[in-house]
Amino acid sequence: MSLIPWTPFLDTFESLEKGLSNFMPAIDIYEENDNIVVEATLAGIKPEDVEINVHEDVLTIEGRRESTSEIEEKNYYRKEVRAGSFNRSVLLPASVQSESAKATFENGMLKIVLPKEERAKKQSIKIDVKK
């Protein structure tokens, strides 16, 4: 939760709207076979404006949404689609092989597939029962 600074000369609703100046894309993280998969909604963002990094099992997605030209005659009741940069970092649930990661972008959805390291994969241990 971000705090909104109190400014006595601004309208209450105007100050609430200022809190939306930057955005944070929604993400899903799940396990699929021997991979960690991260999906992020990046509608309206060009893939070339996105950078993905993994460092010490922390995935960082950075990017920029370019502003579209606004028509000054519009009387907005609400304006939530924002332009500007974003940065989202998440701790991955397992160690991954970042050099083998693959990223695809389709219909505004970024999908990153990160193979888990051998030591992070589940391994079954057979129990030897002695009688």
C-alpha positions as CSV (number, residue, x, y, z in Angstrom):
1,M,0.0,0.0,0.0
2,S,1.4,3.4,-0.9
3,L,0.9,6.5,1.2
4,I,-0.5,9.6,-0.4
5,P,1.1,12.8,0.9
6,W,-1.3,15.2,2.5
7,T,-1.6,18.5,0.6
8,P,-4.2,20.8,2.2
9,F,-4.8,22.8,-1.0
10,L,-5.7,19.9,-3.3
11,D,-9.0,18.3,-3.7
12,T,-9.2,14.9,-1.9
13,F,-10.1,13.0,-5.0
14,E,-7.4,14.7,-7.0
15,S,-4.8,13.5,-4.5
16,L,-6.1,10.0,-4.7
17,E,-5.8,10.1,-8.5
18,K,-2.1,11.2,-8.1
19,G,-1.4,7.9,-6.5
20,L,-2.1,6.2,-9.8
21,S,0.6,8.0,-11.8
22,N,2.8,4.8,-12.0
23,F,1.4,1.3,-12.5
24,M,2.5,-2.1,-11.5
25,P,1.6,-5.0,-13.9
26,A,-0.3,-7.9,-12.5
27,I,1.7,-11.2,-12.5
28,D,1.1,-14.9,-12.0
29,I,3.8,-17.3,-10.9
30,Y,3.4,-21.0,-11.1
31,E,5.3,-24.3,-11.5
32,E,5.0,-26.3,-14.7
33,N,7.0,-29.5,-15.0
34,D,10.6,-28.5,-14.1
35,N,10.0,-24.8,-14.8
36,I,8.9,-21.7,-13.0
37,V,6.5,-19.8,-15.2
38,V,5.8,-16.0,-14.8
39,E,3.0,-14.4,-16.7
40,A,2.6,-10.6,-16.7
41,T,-0.2,-8.5,-18.2
42,L,1.4,-5.8,-20.3
43,A,-1.4,-4.6,-22.5
44,G,-0.5,-1.5,-24.6
45,I,3.2,-2.0,-24.1
46,K,5.6,-2.8,-26.9
47,P,7.8,-5.8,-26.3
48,E,10.9,-3.8,-27.3
49,D,10.1,-1.4,-24.4
50,V,10.4,-4.3,-21.8
51,E,13.6,-5.5,-20.1
52,I,13.8,-8.8,-18.1
53,N,16.6,-9.6,-15.7
54,V,17.2,-12.4,-13.2
55,H,19.8,-11.9,-10.4
56,E,20.1,-14.2,-7.4
57,D,16.6,-15.7,-7.9
58,V,14.9,-12.3,-8.2
59,L,13.1,-11.6,-11.4
60,T,12.8,-8.0,-12.5
61,I,10.5,-6.8,-15.3
62,E,11.0,-3.2,-16.3
63,G,9.4,-1.2,-19.1
64,R,7.7,1.8,-20.3
65,R,4.3,2.6,-21.7
66,E,4.3,5.5,-24.1
67,S,1.7,8.2,-23.8
68,T,-1.0,8.4,-26.4
69,S,-2.0,11.8,-27.6
70,E,-4.8,13.2,-25.5
71,I,-7.5,15.3,-26.9
72,E,-7.8,18.4,-24.7
73,E,-11.5,18.8,-25.4
74,K,-12.3,15.5,-23.6
75,N,-14.0,15.9,-20.2
76,Y,-12.6,12.9,-18.4
77,Y,-14.7,11.4,-15.6
78,R,-11.9,9.0,-14.8
79,K,-8.4,8.5,-16.3
80,E,-6.7,5.3,-15.1
81,V,-4.7,4.3,-18.2
82,R,-1.3,5.8,-17.4
83,A,1.9,6.3,-19.3
84,G,5.4,6.1,-17.9
85,S,7.8,3.5,-16.6
86,F,7.2,0.5,-14.4
87,N,9.4,-1.8,-12.4
88,R,8.3,-5.1,-10.9
89,S,10.6,-7.4,-8.9
90,V,9.7,-10.7,-7.4
91,L,11.6,-13.4,-5.5
92,L,11.3,-16.6,-7.4
93,P,10.1,-19.7,-5.4
94,A,13.2,-21.8,-6.5
95,S,16.6,-21.4,-8.0
96,V,16.5,-21.1,-11.8
97,Q,18.9,-21.4,-14.7
98,S,18.5,-17.8,-16.0
99,E,20.7,-18.5,-19.0
100,S,18.1,-21.0,-20.3
101,A,15.1,-18.7,-19.7
102,K,12.7,-18.0,-22.6
103,A,10.2,-15.1,-22.9
104,T,7.3,-14.8,-25.3
105,F,4.9,-11.9,-25.8
106,E,1.4,-12.5,-27.2
107,N,-1.8,-10.4,-27.1
108,G,-0.5,-8.2,-24.3
109,M,0.7,-11.1,-22.1
110,L,4.3,-11.7,-21.3
111,K,5.2,-15.3,-20.5
112,I,8.6,-16.1,-19.0
113,V,9.7,-19.8,-18.6
114,L,12.6,-20.3,-16.2
115,P,14.0,-23.9,-15.9
116,K,14.7,-24.8,-12.3
117,E,18.2,-25.7,-11.3
118,E,18.8,-29.4,-10.6
119,R,19.2,-28.8,-6.9
120,A,15.8,-27.1,-6.9
121,K,13.9,-29.9,-8.5
122,K,11.9,-32.3,-6.3
123,Q,13.6,-35.7,-6.0
124,S,11.9,-38.8,-4.6
125,I,13.8,-40.8,-2.1
126,K,13.0,-44.4,-1.8
127,I,12.5,-45.8,1.7
128,D,14.3,-49.0,2.3
129,V,12.3,-51.0,4.9
130,K,14.2,-53.3,7.1
131,K,12.6,-56.3,8.8
